[in-house]
Amino acid sequence: MSTQYQQVKQAAAYIRERTSLVPKVVLVLGSGLGDYADRMQQAQVISYEQIPGFPISTVKEHKAKLILGTLFDVPVAIMQGRYHYYEGYTQQQITLPIRVLRALGAEILCLTNASGGINLSFEPGDLMMIDDHINFSGVSPLIGENVEEQGLRFPDMSMAYDKTLKQCLLRAAEKSGVDLKRGVYMMYTGPQFETPAEIRFGRAIGADAAGMSTVPEVIVGRHCGFRICGVSCITNMAAGILDQPLSHIEVTETALKVKDQFAALIDAFLREVKEA
């Protein structure tokens, strides 16, 4: 039995000892979006550092808490912050929570992130449904031993983002009055922001937004059987588009400005997936 598989089982057992809730939906909250977790009802809060095998989070804005409870009568697990490849962990380590939540019985994985706009028609504050992604990290979290109990050796990624969940997001956007864009998300490793040349390359190969997360979670989520959707908050225009430097402060500030819009979209999405 692989060490990682043992870690997944130990972490899942630890969480089960603290809650009887079996989540249907997992929400991963990216930079500036963590406040959405405050809406949870009957919440059970567990710090990541308490869960066996979970790495230590090093990104200050991420609260590093797992919150289990209900929203609109839907059992939900919220990851209030995530791990990133640039923190120095392997992609296997940063995606461990995804496997643990699947082991707890979760079925739907909704990923959010803050990203830079590559598509010239986007503006800071836009929300974009992820239609597909480009893995520019040069690494896969599935490299190494494959555990058959967790998934196939060669998982299909042709429909990584679930068609039914996309329709749920589009209906949710219409009902909540959100102008939801659509596009391709491209993962760069970070932690440095991309160069203008890297962004031009991304646009040339079909990317609409750039970020430093999400893709490893999608790959592992598909590997272990999640149905997946994702939303990017376009917090800034990527390098070279505007004549100004990039900063993480701008990322966080823009995400906070659109948090009500984002919350309305996720509220409506949860109502849509109640029977999905």
N, C-alpha and C positions, 0 to 999 in steps of 0.2 A: 504493500500500500504506500503510495507516495506521501511525502511529508505534507505537501499542499492539501491533499485530500483529507489527511488526518486533521489538519488545521481547520478545514471547512466543517468537518463533523464536530470538532470540539467547540468551535465558535457557535455553531447552530445550537448545540446542546446547552451552552451557557445562556443564550438568549431565551430558549424555550423554558428554562428554569425561572425566568423572570416575567414571562408573559404567556398567556394562553392564546393570544391573538395570532391568527394565521393571515398574513397580509395577502391581498389580491394584487395590489398595485405598489410598485416601488417608485418613489420620486427621488431623483438625485438632483440636489440644488447646487447650482454653480455660483460663481462669484457675484455677490450683491443680491442674491435671490433667497438667501437663507431665512429671511423673516417669514416666508410663507409657512414655515413649520409651526409658527405661533398659532395657527388656526386649528391645529389638531385637537380633537376631542378625546377625552379619556386617555390622555397621553402617558405612555411609559417611556422615560428617557434613559438612554444608556450611553455613556461617553465611549468613544472609540477605544480609548486607552484601557478601558475595563475589559474589553472583549478579547479573548485569547487569539493571538495571531494577527490582530489588526495592527498595522504600522502606526507610528506616531505622526500626526499631521503637523506639518511645518508652515502652512500658509495661514497667516494671522487672521485673515478675514473669514476663514472657514471654521465654524464652531465645533466641528468634529464630534457630532452627536448623532446617534441613531434614535429616531422617535417612532414609536409604534402606537397606533390608535385608529380612529375612524374619522372620515370626512364624508359628509353626505351619505352616511350609512355604508360607505365602502371601507373595508379594512385596508389600511395604508401603512407602509413603512417609508419614512422619510430619512434620507441621508442628508444631514445638514452640513454640507461640505463633502469634498471628495479628496482622493489622493491623486497626485500627478506624477508622471514619469520623470519630470525635471527635478523632483524632490530627492532623487537619488535611489529610489526603489526600482525593482524590476517591474515589468508590466504584469507579471504574475502576482506580485505583491499588491499592486494598486487595485487589482480587480478581484482580490479575495472577497471583499464584501458582496460583490455581485453573486458569486457562487454561494455564499452563505445565505443570502436572502432567497435565492432559488431553492436551496435545501430546506428553507422554512416553509416552502409551499407557494411563494409568490409566483404570479403568472405573467404580469405586465410590467415592463420596465420603461419608465418615462424619464429621459435624461434631459437636463437643461444645462446651458453653459452661457458664459459671456464670450463674445467673439468679435473679431474685427471684420468690417464689411469689405469684401473684395469686389462684389457686384456694384458697379458705379451708380445703379439706380437706388441703392439702399441709402438710408440715413441713420445716424445714431438714434437709438430708441426703437427702431424696428424690431419686430419679432419674426423669426424665420423658422418654419417647419423644416426639419432636415429630411430631404428626399433620399439622399445617399451621401456617402463620404469618400474621401481619399485619405489613405493612411500614408502620410509623408514622414512618419517617425522612423521608418526603416526596420521596424521590429514588430513581431506578433506576440501577444501574450500566450499563444498556444504552442510556441516553440518548446520542445522538450518532451518528456514522457506524457503520453495521453492516457487518461483514466477513463475507460469505457463507460463506467457508471456516471460520469459527468458529461460525456458527449462524444460525438464521432471524431475520428482522427482528422477528417477533411470536411468540415462543415461548409454548407452552401451559404454564400454571402450575396447571392443575386437578388434576394429580397430581404435584406437585413432589417429594413424598416417596414413594419407590418402595414399592409394596405388597408385593413379594416381600422387600425388605430389612426392612420393618416386621415381617413374619412371622419373619424370621431373628432380629431383635432380641427378639421376644417368646419365641421358643424358647430363645434364649440366656439370657434372664432366668429362665425356668423352670429351666433346667439349672444355672444358677449361684446359684439361690436369692435372686435380687434381686426385690424388689417394685417392678416397673417401672410407674410411672404413665404416663398418656397425656394429651396436651393440646396446646393452641395456644400458640405462642411469639410474643410481640409485641416488635418491635424499636423501641426509643426511641433517639435519637441519642446521649445522654449528652454530656459525661462526668459531668454532675450526675446524681444519682439522681432518680427521678421524684417528683412531688408526690403526695400522697394523692388529689387530684382526678384526676390523670392515671391513677392506678391504678384508681380507681373507673370511669373511662371505659373502660379496658382490659377490666375485668371485664364491664361492660355490653355490650360488643361481642363477647365470647366468648373473651378471652385467659385463659390459665391461668398464664403465666409471662412475666416481663419481662426484657429484656436489651439489650445495646448492640452486638450483632454478628450473625453467622450469616446473616441474610436476604440481604444482597448476595451472599454466597458461594453460597447456594442458587440465586438468580436466574441468576448467571453459570454455575454448574454445570449447570443445566438448559439454558441457552442453548448450551453447548458439548458437551452429550451425556452428562453424568454421570448415573448412577443414584445417588440420594441418600437418606440417612437422617440422623437427628440425635438427640442425647441432651442434655438440659439437667440440670445438677446444681442443685437448688434449694438455694442456699446461705444464703438468708435470706428472711423474709417481706417483701413489698414495702411501700412507704411507706403509713402509715396503718393497717396491720393490727395491729401491735403498738405499744404506747406506748413506743417507744425509737427513737433515731436510727439511721441506716444508716451503715455504714462498709465500705470495701474490705477492711479487716483481717478483718472477720467473714466476708466472701466467701471469702477465701483460706483462713482457718482451717477453715471448714466443708468446703470442697472437699478439703482434706488429710485430714480425718477420714474421708471416705467413699472415699478413693482405692483402698482394697483392694476395696471393692464394685464400684467403677467398673472397675477392672482385671479383675475376674472376669467382668463383663458383656462387656467388649470381647474378652477371651480367647475366651469362648464364641461371641461374634458372629463372630469371624474363622474359627473352626472351621465355623460354619454357612455362611459365604459362600464357603468354599473351592471349592464346586462351583456356586455361584449365578451 
